[in-house]
Amino acid sequence: MAEVEDPYRRHALPPLDVGAAAARDFEAAFGRLLYGGSYGLERSKADFLRYLVAHHPVLLHGSNDPAIAVFEPRPKPDFLERPVRAVFATSDGVWPIFFAIADRSVVVEMRNNCERAGTTTHYYFSVAVRPPRRDPWSSGHVYILPRQPFSHGYREEWLSSEPVVPLARLCVDPSDFPFLDRVLRHEAGESTEAFLARLRG
C-alpha cells in the first residue's frame, strides 16, 4: 500500500529515552530553577522539558515575556476554537518552545499542532511574518507551572480557570527548538485550502 502524503509535513518525535546520568542532571537543574538559579547544563533544553512533564506534576507555557509573576485567565479560543476564559498550558515539552521563541513583534499569526499517537508525538509549525522577510525568532521563556489547578483539554492542551503562579522559568533561544529549520510560512489570513495547496506545490 502506498504511503499517504501528509499535507502538513508533520514532524515526529519518539519517546524520550533518558539514562540515569541525564536524569540526575535534569533533577539538579530543576532544583536550581525552582530557587531562581540557572539551567546550567549543556544537555538539550527540549529534552529537559520533555523529561520534566513526564516525571513531575507540572505543565509548561511559552512566552516572549520574561517577567510573568501570575498567569491570569484570559478570553481565548481553545484548541477546538471554542471560546473560553483560561490560563493555557501544555503537557508537551517541545510545543511551548515554539511559542516562547516566536517574536510577537513580527509574527502576526501562528499555526501549529501537537498530537500524540501511541508513544510518538507529531508536530507541525507555521508562522506568518510582517514584514515578510524579517527573522521571526527571538529569545523567550518557558514557564513551569503546577498541574494542580488545570483541567485536561484536547490533546496536549490544559486549561485553568484560576490564576496560576509559575514555579520557575527557563530561558530558551531559537537554537533550543528542534524543528527550527522546518517551520513553514503562510500568509496572515490565508485559508487552510490555499495554504495546503501551496504546500503541495
VOVO-407269 format. One line per 4 residues: number of its first residue (from 1); for each residue x, z, y of N, C-alpha, C. Coordinates in Angstrom, 2 decimals. Atoms other than C-alpha are relative to their C-alpha. Layout:
N
NUM = X:Z:Y:X:Z:Y:X:Z:Y ~ ...;
end
This chain:
201
1 = 0.85:0.00:-1.20:0.00:0.00:0.00:0.88:0.00:1.25 ~ -0.79:0.09:-1.21:1.36:-0.97:3.40:-0.19:1.25:0.86 ~ 0.05:-1.17:-0.87:2.19:1.87:5.76:-0.76:-0.33:1.28 ~ 0.79:0.22:-1.21:-0.28:2.18:8.65:0.84:0.36:1.22;
5 = -0.77:-0.25:-1.22:1.38:1.88:12.05:-0.66:1.06:0.86 ~ 0.51:-1.05:-0.88:0.99:4.90:14.30:0.08:-0.52:1.43 ~ -0.04:0.59:-1.34:-0.03:3.56:17.74:0.63:0.94:1.03 ~ -0.57:-0.95:-0.95:1.13:6.76:19.47:1.49:0.28:-0.24;
9 = -1.43:-0.19:0.33:4.58:6.66:17.82:0.35:1.49:-0.07 ~ -0.20:-1.43:0.11:4.35:10.32:16.87:1.36:0.31:-0.64 ~ -1.27:-0.47:0.52:7.48:12.27:16.03:-0.27:1.22:-0.87 ~ 0.27:-1.07:0.95:7.63:14.67:13.09:1.18:0.96:-0.08;
13 = -1.00:-1.03:0.26:9.48:17.93:12.59:-0.36:0.73:-1.27 ~ 0.26:-0.78:1.21:9.77:19.52:9.15:0.09:1.49:0.31 ~ -0.10:-1.44:-0.24:9.61:23.31:8.75:1.42:0.41:0.36 ~ -1.31:-0.50:-0.40:12.46:25.25:10.32:0.60:0.82:-1.13;
17 = -0.70:-0.72:1.05:14.97:26.46:7.76:1.14:0.79:0.66 ~ -0.97:-0.85:-0.70:16.90:29.39:9.25:0.70:0.90:-1.00 ~ -0.78:-0.88:0.86:19.70:31.15:7.41:0.08:1.40:0.57 ~ -0.08:-1.40:-0.39:20.47:34.84:7.63:0.79:0.19:1.30;
21 = -0.82:-0.15:-1.20:23.16:34.43:10.30:-0.76:-0.44:1.25 ~ 0.78:0.48:-1.13:20.91:32.38:12.59:-1.13:0.97:0.32 ~ 1.09:-0.96:-0.22:18.06:34.85:12.09:0.51:1.24:0.75 ~ -0.57:-1.16:-0.70:20.31:37.72:13.17:0.28:-0.34:1.46;
25 = -0.28:0.42:-1.38:21.41:35.76:16.24:-1.29:-0.10:0.81 ~ 1.26:0.17:-0.72:17.82:34.91:17.16:-0.65:1.35:0.31 ~ 0.56:-1.32:-0.24:16.69:38.52:16.78:0.75:0.70:1.15 ~ -0.79:-0.60:-1.07:19.55:39.67:19.02:-0.34:-0.63:1.35;
29 = 0.35:0.70:-1.24:18.70:37.01:21.62:-1.38:0.43:0.50 ~ 1.34:-0.45:-0.38:15.04:38.06:21.59:0.07:1.40:0.62 ~ -0.18:-1.33:-0.57:16.08:41.64:22.19:0.57:-0.04:1.40 ~ -0.58:0.12:-1.35:18.21:40.61:25.17:-1.05:-0.49:0.99;
33 = 1.00:0.56:-0.90:15.39:38.56:26.67:-1.08:1.04:0.35 ~ 1.01:-1.03:-0.26:12.93:41.45:26.32:0.45:0.99:1.06 ~ -0.54:-0.93:-1.00:15.22:43.54:28.50:0.54:-0.74:1.23 ~ -0.37:0.75:-1.18:15.72:40.80:31.08:1.38:-0.63:-0.06;
37 = -1.32:0.59:0.16:19.02:39.56:29.67:-0.07:-1.50:-0.22 ~ -0.09:1.45:0.20:20.19:36.04:28.93:-0.08:-0.35:-1.48 ~ 0.09:0.49:1.38:19.76:33.94:25.81:1.33:0.21:-0.73 ~ -1.34:-0.30:0.48:23.50:33.96:25.18:0.40:-0.61:-1.32;
41 = -0.35:0.65:1.26:23.61:31.62:22.18:0.28:-1.48:0.22 ~ -0.21:1.45:0.02:24.94:28.14:21.51:-1.06:-0.68:-0.87 ~ 1.00:0.57:0.90:22.14:27.64:18.98:-1.15:-0.61:0.79 ~ 1.11:0.72:-0.62:19.21:25.35:19.76:-1.10:0.94:0.50;
45 = 1.11:-0.80:-0.53:16.61:26.92:22.04:-1.32:-0.40:-0.64 ~ 1.22:0.42:0.69:13.93:24.83:20.36:-0.11:0.70:-1.35 ~ 0.02:-0.71:1.28:14.90:26.35:17.01:-0.28:1.48:0.21 ~ 0.26:-1.39:-0.30:14.91:29.80:18.58:-1.49:0.24:0.23;
49 = 1.42:-0.16:-0.29:11.36:29.34:19.90:-0.85:-0.23:-1.25 ~ 0.71:0.23:1.26:10.19:27.94:16.57:0.13:1.22:-0.91 ~ -0.21:-1.22:0.79:11.70:30.97:14.85:-0.87:1.13:0.53 ~ 0.68:-1.12:-0.64:10.10:33.34:17.34:-1.49:0.01:-0.35;
53 = 1.44:0.02:0.27:6.50:32.18:16.86:-0.30:0.15:-1.49 ~ 0.21:-0.15:1.45:6.96:32.19:13.08:0.21:1.43:-0.47 ~ -0.38:-1.33:0.49:8.34:35.75:12.86:-0.44:1.15:0.90 ~ 0.46:-1.06:-0.90:6.82:37.67:15.80:-1.41:-0.32:0.50;
57 = 1.37:0.24:-0.50:3.26:38.13:17.14:0.01:-0.42:1.47 ~ -0.13:0.50:-1.36:3.96:36.04:20.22:-0.50:-1.43:0.08 ~ 0.35:1.37:-0.32:2.81:32.82:21.85:0.86:-0.45:1.17 ~ -0.89:0.56:-1.01:4.50:30.53:24.37:-0.77:-0.79:1.05;
61 = 0.58:0.78:-1.10:3.71:28.93:27.72:1.15:-0.57:0.83 ~ -1.06:0.64:-0.78:5.94:26.40:29.52:-0.43:-0.28:1.42 ~ 0.33:0.20:-1.42:6.10:26.15:33.32:1.26:-0.28:0.80 ~ -1.07:0.16:-0.98:8.26:24.97:36.22:0.22:1.27:0.80;
65 = -0.04:-1.20:-0.84:7.51:28.29:37.93:0.91:1.05:-0.66 ~ -0.95:-0.94:0.59:10.42:30.72:37.39:-0.37:1.47:0.17 ~ 0.28:-1.40:-0.36:8.63:33.86:38.55:-1.47:0.36:-0.17 ~ 1.39:-0.38:0.26:5.22:34.35:36.94:-0.02:1.42:-0.56;
69 = 0.06:-1.40:0.43:4.58:38.09:36.72:-1.24:0.27:-0.86 ~ 1.25:-0.14:0.75:1.00:37.80:35.44:-0.66:-1.36:-0.09 ~ 0.77:1.23:0.17:-0.85:34.83:33.99:-1.48:0.34:0.17 ~ 1.41:-0.22:-0.26:-4.38:34.73:35.38:-0.82:-1.14:-0.60;
73 = 0.86:1.07:0.52:-7.22:32.84:33.69:-0.40:-0.97:1.11 ~ 0.36:1.02:-0.97:-7.93:29.55:35.44:-0.92:-1.02:-0.65 ~ 0.86:1.04:0.57:-10.60:26.86:35.01:0.81:-1.24:-0.35 ~ -0.76:1.17:0.47:-9.19:24.01:32.96:-0.63:-0.48:-1.31;
77 = 0.52:0.48:1.29:-10.35:21.75:30.11:0.93:0.43:-1.14 ~ -0.82:-0.33:1.16:-9.18:22.87:26.67:0.40:-1.28:-0.72 ~ -0.51:1.15:0.74:-7.67:20.57:24.05:-1.10:-1.03:-0.28 ~ 1.12:0.88:0.30:-11.13:19.14:23.28:-0.77:-0.39:1.25;
81 = 0.59:0.36:-1.30:-11.88:18.62:27.02:-1.25:0.80:0.33 ~ 1.11:-0.88:-0.35:-14.36:21.49:27.12:0.43:0.89:1.16 ~ -0.38:-0.85:-1.14:-14.40:23.42:30.42:0.07:1.47:-0.41 ~ -0.18:-1.42:0.28:-13.02:26.93:30.01:0.74:0.63:1.17;
85 = -0.81:-0.75:-0.96:-11.51:29.63:32.19:0.89:0.91:-0.83 ~ -0.86:-0.70:0.95:-8.47:30.93:30.38:1.47:-0.11:0.38 ~ -1.45:0.16:0.06:-4.76:31.51:30.09:0.28:-0.79:-1.26 ~ -0.30:0.86:1.14:-3.36:28.82:27.81:1.39:0.33:-0.56;
89 = -1.28:-0.21:0.66:-0.57:29.30:25.27:-0.01:-0.77:-1.31 ~ -0.10:0.72:1.26:0.65:27.79:22.03:0.80:0.78:-1.03 ~ -0.75:-0.59:1.10:1.89:28.89:18.65:1.07:-0.95:-0.52 ~ -1.05:0.95:0.36:4.28:25.93:18.52:1.23:0.24:0.87;
93 = -1.23:-0.28:-0.72:7.93:26.28:19.53:0.54:-1.13:0.85 ~ -0.53:1.17:-0.72:8.59:22.75:20.84:-0.91:-0.43:1.14 ~ 0.98:0.48:-0.97:5.41:21.85:22.71:0.19:0.59:1.39 ~ -0.09:-0.56:-1.36:5.90:24.32:25.63:1.25:-0.44:0.76;
97 = -1.19:0.46:-0.72:9.38:22.97:26.41:-0.34:-1.24:0.82 ~ 0.45:1.19:-0.73:7.75:19.67:27.43:-0.64:0.39:1.32 ~ 0.68:-0.43:-1.22:5.54:21.49:29.94:0.96:0.71:0.95 ~ -0.96:-0.71:-0.84:8.48:23.56:31.19:0.90:-0.95:0.77;
101 = -1.00:0.88:-0.63:10.75:20.60:31.99:-0.62:-1.18:0.74 ~ 0.64:1.10:-0.73:8.18:18.08:33.31:-0.10:0.40:1.48 ~ -0.07:-0.32:-1.42:8.86:18.09:37.07:-1.32:-0.36:0.67 ~ 1.34:0.25:-0.51:5.40:18.52:38.58:0.00:-0.60:1.40;
105 = -0.04:0.65:-1.31:6.59:17.21:41.95:-0.05:-1.52:-0.12 ~ 0.05:1.46:0.20:6.79:13.70:40.44:-0.85:-0.39:-1.21 ~ 0.84:0.28:1.17:4.93:13.93:37.09:-1.44:0.29:0.39 ~ 1.37:-0.16:-0.49:1.31:13.32:38.08:-1.01:0.05:-1.15;
109 = 0.92:-0.06:1.14:-0.19:13.09:34.59:0.83:0.09:-1.28 ~ -0.68:-0.15:1.29:0.84:14.12:31.07:-1.00:-0.25:-1.13 ~ 0.78:0.16:1.23:-0.49:13.02:27.70:0.87:0.48:-1.15 ~ -0.83:-0.59:1.05:0.63:14.86:24.62:-0.88:0.50:-1.13;
113 = 0.73:-0.52:1.14:-0.37:16.10:21.22:0.96:0.76:-0.90 ~ -0.75:-0.79:0.96:0.82:18.70:18.74:-0.94:0.30:-1.14 ~ 0.92:-0.12:1.14:-0.71:18.64:15.28:0.79:0.32:-1.26 ~ -0.66:-0.40:1.23:0.38:20.43:12.13:-0.75:-0.56:-1.19;
117 = 0.58:0.53:1.23:-0.22:18.69:8.82:0.81:0.55:-1.17 ~ -0.76:-0.66:1.06:0.79:20.87:5.91:1.14:0.79:0.61 ~ -1.17:-0.71:-0.53:4.32:22.04:6.65:0.72:-0.78:1.09 ~ -0.63:0.85:-1.00:5.15:19.22:9.09:-0.83:-0.03:1.27;
121 = 0.69:0.08:-1.28:4.31:19.13:12.79:0.27:-1.36:0.63 ~ -0.09:1.33:-0.62:3.61:15.81:14.54:-0.29:0.11:1.50 ~ 0.10:-0.06:-1.45:4.01:15.26:18.28:-0.03:-1.41:0.59 ~ -0.34:1.13:-0.87:3.70:12.60:20.92:-0.07:0.50:1.43;
125 = -0.11:-0.41:-1.39:4.50:12.85:24.62:0.08:-1.23:0.90 ~ -0.06:1.08:-0.97:3.92:10.58:27.62:-0.20:0.58:1.39 ~ 0.14:-0.46:-1.38:4.22:11.02:31.39:-0.29:-1.19:0.91 ~ 0.16:0.94:-1.10:3.02:9.16:34.48:0.74:0.58:1.20;
129 = -0.90:-0.48:-1.04:5.51:9.41:37.35:-0.21:-0.78:1.29 ~ 0.04:0.62:-1.33:5.24:8.73:41.09:1.04:0.66:0.89 ~ -0.18:1.44:0.19:7.35:7.15:42.40:0.45:-0.32:-1.44 ~ -0.19:0.32:1.42:7.65:5.32:39.04:1.43:0.14:-0.50;
133 = -1.39:0.00:0.47:11.45:5.24:38.90:0.68:1.37:0.12 ~ -0.59:-1.33:-0.15:12.00:8.93:39.61:0.24:0.65:-1.36 ~ -0.27:-0.80:1.20:13.56:11.18:36.99:-1.11:1.04:-0.14 ~ 1.13:-0.92:0.12:10.61:13.17:35.60:0.35:1.40:-0.45;
137 = -0.37:-1.26:0.65:12.63:16.13:34.34:0.69:0.97:0.96 ~ -0.67:-1.06:-0.75:13.82:19.44:35.76:0.21:1.18:-0.94 ~ -0.07:-1.23:0.79:14.76:22.88:34.50:-1.33:0.72:0.13 ~ 1.25:-0.74:0.00:11.92:25.26:33.71:0.13:1.25:-0.84;
141 = -0.01:-1.24:0.78:10.92:28.35:31.79:-1.09:-0.04:-1.07 ~ 1.00:-0.25:1.04:9.18:29.07:28.52:-0.25:1.50:-0.01 ~ 0.38:-1.41:-0.03:7.31:32.36:28.82:-0.45:0.44:-1.39 ~ 0.36:-0.59:1.29:6.96:34.55:25.74:-1.11:1.02:0.27;
145 = 1.19:-0.80:-0.27:3.50:36.14:25.67:-0.43:0.77:-1.25 ~ 0.54:-0.72:1.15:1.93:38.80:23.44:-1.20:-0.75:-0.57 ~ 1.10:0.74:0.61:-0.51:37.26:20.96:-1.34:0.75:0.11 ~ 1.18:-0.85:0.11:-2.99:40.14:21.14:-1.22:-0.44:0.82;
149 = 1.24:0.32:-0.72:-5.34:39.05:23.97:-0.54:-1.40:-0.29 ~ 0.36:1.41:0.18:-5.53:35.44:22.74:-0.91:-0.21:-1.21 ~ 0.80:0.50:1.12:-8.05:33.70:20.52:0.47:-1.40:-0.34 ~ -0.46:1.31:0.44:-7.12:30.67:18.45:-1.00:-1.07:0.40;
153 = 0.84:1.12:-0.37:-8.48:27.46:19.91:0.13:-1.12:-1.02 ~ -0.10:1.17:0.87:-7.96:23.97:18.50:1.46:-0.31:-0.28 ~ -1.37:0.28:0.43:-4.82:23.17:16.52:0.95:1.11:0.45 ~ -1.00:-1.02:-0.37:-1.86:24.97:18.13:-0.28:0.62:1.36;
157 = 0.37:-0.53:-1.32:-3.70:25.93:21.33:-0.68:1.37:-0.16 ~ 0.59:-1.33:-0.04:-4.60:29.57:22.07:-0.45:0.28:1.43 ~ 0.57:-0.27:-1.31:-6.71:30.93:24.94:-0.30:1.49:0.16 ~ 0.35:-1.37:-0.33:-7.14:34.28:26.65:-0.88:0.01:1.24;
161 = 0.87:-0.14:-1.16:-10.00:35.15:28.99:0.45:1.15:0.89 ~ -0.52:-1.12:-0.77:-7.98:38.14:30.24:1.37:-0.36:0.59 ~ -1.37:0.19:-0.50:-4.84:38.23:32.42:1.02:0.42:-1.05 ~ -1.04:-0.28:0.99:-1.62:38.28:30.41:1.33:0.21:0.72;
165 = -1.33:-0.29:-0.53:1.70:39.88:31.34:1.04:-0.50:-1.01 ~ -1.01:0.51:0.96:4.64:37.99:29.79:0.96:1.08:-0.44 ~ -1.00:-0.91:0.55:7.07:39.83:27.57:1.40:-0.37:0.48 ~ -1.34:0.49:-0.36:10.05:37.67:28.52:-0.12:-1.47:0.35;
169 = -0.01:1.43:-0.29:11.05:34.20:29.65:1.36:-0.55:-0.37 ~ -1.22:0.70:0.42:13.62:31.67:28.51:0.18:-1.23:0.88 ~ -0.30:1.17:-0.80:15.22:29.17:30.89:0.34:-1.18:-0.91 ~ -0.28:1.19:0.80:15.24:25.64:29.44:0.31:-1.17:0.93;
173 = -0.38:1.22:-0.71:16.71:22.33:30.57:-0.47:-1.20:-0.81 ~ 0.40:1.20:0.75:15.84:18.74:29.60:0.77:-0.17:-1.31 ~ -0.80:0.14:1.23:18.67:18.82:27.03:-0.51:0.87:-1.14 ~ 0.55:-0.87:1.04:16.77:21.55:25.16:-1.21:-0.60:-0.70;
177 = 1.19:0.62:0.57:13.84:19.23:24.43:0.41:-1.05:-1.02 ~ -0.53:0.90:1.03:14.43:17.45:21.10:-0.52:-1.42:0.04 ~ 0.58:1.34:-0.04:12.26:14.42:21.94:0.14:-0.65:1.37 ~ -0.13:0.47:-1.37:13.51:13.73:25.46:0.11:-1.52:0.09;
181 = -0.22:1.44:-0.07:14.59:10.15:24.72:-1.14:-0.79:-0.63 ~ 1.13:0.70:0.63:11.26:9.36:23.03:-1.32:0.27:0.70 ~ 1.22:-0.20:-0.80:8.80:10.36:25.74:-0.46:-1.35:0.54 ~ 0.56:1.26:-0.47:6.51:7.44:26.57:-0.33:0.07:1.48;
185 = 0.44:0.07:-1.40:5.48:6.28:30.06:-1.36:-0.69:0.04 ~ 1.27:0.66:-0.25:1.95:5.46:31.18:-0.30:0.05:1.48 ~ 0.43:0.00:-1.39:0.22:4.76:34.46:-1.07:1.06:0.21 ~ 1.01:-1.00:-0.29:-1.84:7.50:36.08:-1.39:-0.65:-0.02;
189 = 1.35:0.53:0.10:-5.48:6.91:35.21:-0.15:-1.15:-0.98 ~ 0.06:1.10:0.97:-4.63:4.25:32.62:-0.89:0.40:-1.17 ~ 0.90:-0.31:1.10:-7.30:4.06:29.93:0.79:0.11:-1.30 ~ -0.64:-0.13:1.31:-6.43:5.03:26.37:0.16:-1.37:-0.65;
193 = -0.05:1.33:0.62:-7.24:1.48:25.24:1.13:-0.84:0.58 ~ -1.07:0.77:-0.64:-4.89:-0.10:27.78:1.36:0.56:-0.36 ~ -1.26:-0.67:0.35:-2.17:2.44:27.02:0.43:-0.42:-1.40 ~ -0.34:0.34:1.38:-2.31:1.76:23.27:0.30:-1.49:-0.14;
197 = -0.28:1.43:0.08:-2.46:-2.00:23.78:1.39:-0.31:0.51 ~ -1.34:0.22:-0.55:0.69:-1.83:25.90:1.07:0.49:-0.98 ~ -0.96:-0.51:0.98:2.45:0.28:23.26:0.17:-0.96:-1.17 ~ -0.10:0.95:1.11:1.61:-2.24:20.59:0.72:-1.27:0.42;
201 = -0.78:1.09:-0.58:3.15:-4.83:22.91:-0.45:-1.36:-0.40;
end
